[in-house]
Amino acid sequence: MTQSLEDYLEMVSFLSDEGEVRVTDIATRLGVSKPSVLTALKVLEEQGLLEHERYRRVILTEKGIIQASEIRSRHNFLTSFLRDIIGVNPEIAEKDACKMEHLLSEETLQKMKVFAQKKKH
């Protein structure tokens, strides 16, 4: 899955926490056009990650909930690591985590988690 599609899936998950998800909400929060959102939703729907009927709400499937949860977990860990473990400013930590979550290998992420656990003790 591309970085862009992960961002869309993550945003649908965040917005789902707040209530019903609409294309307009996704476009506004990501700063993209509605046609861009519709294109991404179509791909995510084809992958079985969400359901979307035109002019209706967007709903994550069980598979989509699991994948979005993994993305959000990675994002939250990286934000926390940057902010709490190495002392990065919270706003910068959030922005950097968003970029890093797509690029880091699973090995690097696991090593960072081990390091963070050692730092906490």
C-alpha positions as YAML, in Angstrom:
chain: A
units: angstrom
residues:
- id: 1
  name: MET
  ca: [0.00, 0.00, 0.00]
- id: 2
  name: THR
  ca: [1.29, 3.45, -0.87]
- id: 3
  name: GLN
  ca: [1.99, 6.17, 1.67]
- id: 4
  name: SER
  ca: [-0.90, 8.17, 0.27]
- id: 5
  name: LEU
  ca: [-3.38, 5.30, 0.64]
- id: 6
  name: GLU
  ca: [-2.18, 4.67, 4.19]
- id: 7
  name: ASP
  ca: [-2.83, 8.35, 4.96]
- id: 8
  name: TYR
  ca: [-6.38, 8.07, 3.60]
- id: 9
  name: LEU
  ca: [-7.05, 4.89, 5.56]
- id: 10
  name: GLU
  ca: [-5.63, 6.41, 8.73]
- id: 11
  name: MET
  ca: [-7.76, 9.54, 8.28]
- id: 12
  name: VAL
  ca: [-10.93, 7.48, 7.78]
- id: 13
  name: SER
  ca: [-10.08, 5.71, 11.03]
- id: 14
  name: PHE
  ca: [-9.50, 8.98, 12.91]
- id: 15
  name: LEU
  ca: [-12.72, 10.48, 11.58]
- id: 16
  name: SER
  ca: [-14.63, 7.30, 12.45]
- id: 17
  name: ASP
  ca: [-13.71, 7.93, 16.08]
- id: 18
  name: GLU
  ca: [-15.53, 11.25, 15.83]
- id: 19
  name: GLY
  ca: [-18.65, 9.90, 14.07]
- id: 20
  name: GLU
  ca: [-19.83, 9.47, 10.51]
- id: 21
  name: VAL
  ca: [-17.16, 9.85, 7.82]
- id: 22
  name: ARG
  ca: [-17.88, 11.78, 4.63]
- id: 23
  name: VAL
  ca: [-15.73, 12.51, 1.58]
- id: 24
  name: THR
  ca: [-15.82, 16.23, 2.35]
- id: 25
  name: ASP
  ca: [-14.42, 15.63, 5.84]
- id: 26
  name: ILE
  ca: [-11.54, 13.55, 4.49]
- id: 27
  name: ALA
  ca: [-10.74, 16.16, 1.81]
- id: 28
  name: THR
  ca: [-10.79, 18.99, 4.35]
- id: 29
  name: ARG
  ca: [-8.60, 17.23, 6.92]
- id: 30
  name: LEU
  ca: [-6.02, 16.06, 4.37]
- id: 31
  name: GLY
  ca: [-6.10, 19.27, 2.33]
- id: 32
  name: VAL
  ca: [-6.90, 17.50, -0.92]
- id: 33
  name: SER
  ca: [-9.68, 17.66, -3.51]
- id: 34
  name: LYS
  ca: [-12.84, 15.57, -3.35]
- id: 35
  name: PRO
  ca: [-11.94, 13.82, -6.64]
- id: 36
  name: SER
  ca: [-8.61, 12.78, -5.10]
- id: 37
  name: VAL
  ca: [-10.45, 11.35, -2.11]
- id: 38
  name: LEU
  ca: [-12.89, 9.48, -4.35]
- id: 39
  name: THR
  ca: [-10.02, 7.96, -6.35]
- id: 40
  name: ALA
  ca: [-8.28, 6.77, -3.18]
- id: 41
  name: LEU
  ca: [-11.51, 5.43, -1.68]
- id: 42
  name: LYS
  ca: [-12.15, 3.41, -4.81]
- id: 43
  name: VAL
  ca: [-8.75, 1.73, -4.51]
- id: 44
  name: LEU
  ca: [-9.20, 1.09, -0.80]
- id: 45
  name: GLU
  ca: [-12.64, -0.33, -1.48]
- id: 46
  name: GLU
  ca: [-11.21, -2.64, -4.16]
- id: 47
  name: GLN
  ca: [-8.70, -3.86, -1.56]
- id: 48
  name: GLY
  ca: [-11.57, -4.68, 0.80]
- id: 49
  name: LEU
  ca: [-10.58, -2.08, 3.38]
- id: 50
  name: LEU
  ca: [-13.69, 0.09, 3.33]
- id: 51
  name: GLU
  ca: [-17.14, 0.55, 1.89]
- id: 52
  name: HIS
  ca: [-18.33, 3.72, 0.24]
- id: 53
  name: GLU
  ca: [-21.50, 4.49, -1.64]
- id: 54
  name: ARG
  ca: [-21.41, 7.72, -3.59]
- id: 55
  name: TYR
  ca: [-22.85, 10.65, -1.60]
- id: 56
  name: ARG
  ca: [-22.97, 8.47, 1.51]
- id: 57
  name: ARG
  ca: [-20.71, 7.74, 4.43]
- id: 58
  name: VAL
  ca: [-17.44, 5.84, 4.38]
- id: 59
  name: ILE
  ca: [-17.17, 2.76, 6.60]
- id: 60
  name: LEU
  ca: [-14.09, 0.67, 7.36]
- id: 61
  name: THR
  ca: [-14.44, -3.08, 6.91]
- id: 62
  name: GLU
  ca: [-13.06, -5.44, 9.55]
- id: 63
  name: LYS
  ca: [-9.91, -5.80, 7.42]
- id: 64
  name: GLY
  ca: [-9.72, -2.00, 7.14]
- id: 65
  name: ILE
  ca: [-10.11, -1.54, 10.89]
- id: 66
  name: ILE
  ca: [-7.23, -3.94, 11.51]
- id: 67
  name: GLN
  ca: [-4.94, -2.30, 8.97]
- id: 68
  name: ALA
  ca: [-5.83, 1.23, 10.11]
- id: 69
  name: SER
  ca: [-5.19, 0.19, 13.71]
- id: 70
  name: GLU
  ca: [-1.71, -1.02, 12.76]
- id: 71
  name: ILE
  ca: [-0.97, 2.26, 10.97]
- id: 72
  name: ARG
  ca: [-2.24, 4.31, 13.90]
- id: 73
  name: SER
  ca: [-0.29, 2.22, 16.39]
- id: 74
  name: ARG
  ca: [2.92, 2.77, 14.44]
- id: 75
  name: HIS
  ca: [2.17, 6.50, 14.22]
- id: 76
  name: ASN
  ca: [1.41, 6.78, 17.95]
- id: 77
  name: PHE
  ca: [4.55, 4.88, 18.92]
- id: 78
  name: LEU
  ca: [6.77, 7.02, 16.70]
- id: 79
  name: THR
  ca: [5.22, 10.25, 17.98]
- id: 80
  name: SER
  ca: [5.72, 9.11, 21.56]
- id: 81
  name: PHE
  ca: [9.27, 7.92, 20.87]
- id: 82
  name: LEU
  ca: [10.28, 11.22, 19.31]
- id: 83
  name: ARG
  ca: [8.53, 13.35, 21.92]
- id: 84
  name: ASP
  ca: [9.08, 11.37, 25.13]
- id: 85
  name: ILE
  ca: [12.26, 9.38, 24.56]
- id: 86
  name: ILE
  ca: [14.43, 11.78, 22.61]
- id: 87
  name: GLY
  ca: [12.75, 15.09, 23.49]
- id: 88
  name: VAL
  ca: [11.51, 16.40, 20.14]
- id: 89
  name: ASN
  ca: [9.00, 19.26, 20.28]
- id: 90
  name: PRO
  ca: [5.47, 17.73, 20.25]
- id: 91
  name: GLU
  ca: [4.37, 19.45, 17.03]
- id: 92
  name: ILE
  ca: [7.52, 18.44, 15.20]
- id: 93
  name: ALA
  ca: [7.31, 14.91, 16.64]
- id: 94
  name: GLU
  ca: [3.78, 14.57, 15.23]
- id: 95
  name: LYS
  ca: [4.82, 15.76, 11.75]
- id: 96
  name: ASP
  ca: [7.99, 13.66, 11.67]
- id: 97
  name: ALA
  ca: [6.15, 10.55, 12.90]
- id: 98
  name: CYS
  ca: [3.69, 10.96, 10.03]
- id: 99
  name: LYS
  ca: [6.58, 10.87, 7.56]
- id: 100
  name: MET
  ca: [8.53, 8.12, 9.32]
- id: 101
  name: GLU
  ca: [5.63, 5.71, 9.74]
- id: 102
  name: HIS
  ca: [5.67, 4.99, 6.02]
- id: 103
  name: LEU
  ca: [9.40, 4.64, 5.59]
- id: 104
  name: LEU
  ca: [10.78, 2.64, 8.50]
- id: 105
  name: SER
  ca: [11.30, -1.08, 8.16]
- id: 106
  name: GLU
  ca: [9.64, -3.42, 10.63]
- id: 107
  name: GLU
  ca: [13.11, -4.32, 11.95]
- id: 108
  name: THR
  ca: [13.97, -0.70, 12.71]
- id: 109
  name: LEU
  ca: [10.60, -0.12, 14.34]
- id: 110
  name: GLN
  ca: [11.03, -3.19, 16.57]
- id: 111
  name: LYS
  ca: [14.56, -2.07, 17.58]
- id: 112
  name: MET
  ca: [13.17, 1.34, 18.49]
- id: 113
  name: LYS
  ca: [10.50, -0.31, 20.65]
- id: 114
  name: VAL
  ca: [13.14, -2.36, 22.47]
- id: 115
  name: PHE
  ca: [15.20, 0.80, 22.99]
- id: 116
  name: ALA
  ca: [12.17, 2.69, 24.31]
- id: 117
  name: GLN
  ca: [11.39, -0.11, 26.78]
- id: 118
  name: LYS
  ca: [14.96, -0.03, 28.11]
- id: 119
  name: LYS
  ca: [14.82, 3.77, 28.43]
- id: 120
  name: LYS
  ca: [11.62, 3.57, 30.50]
- id: 121
  name: HIS
  ca: [13.21, 1.26, 33.07]
...
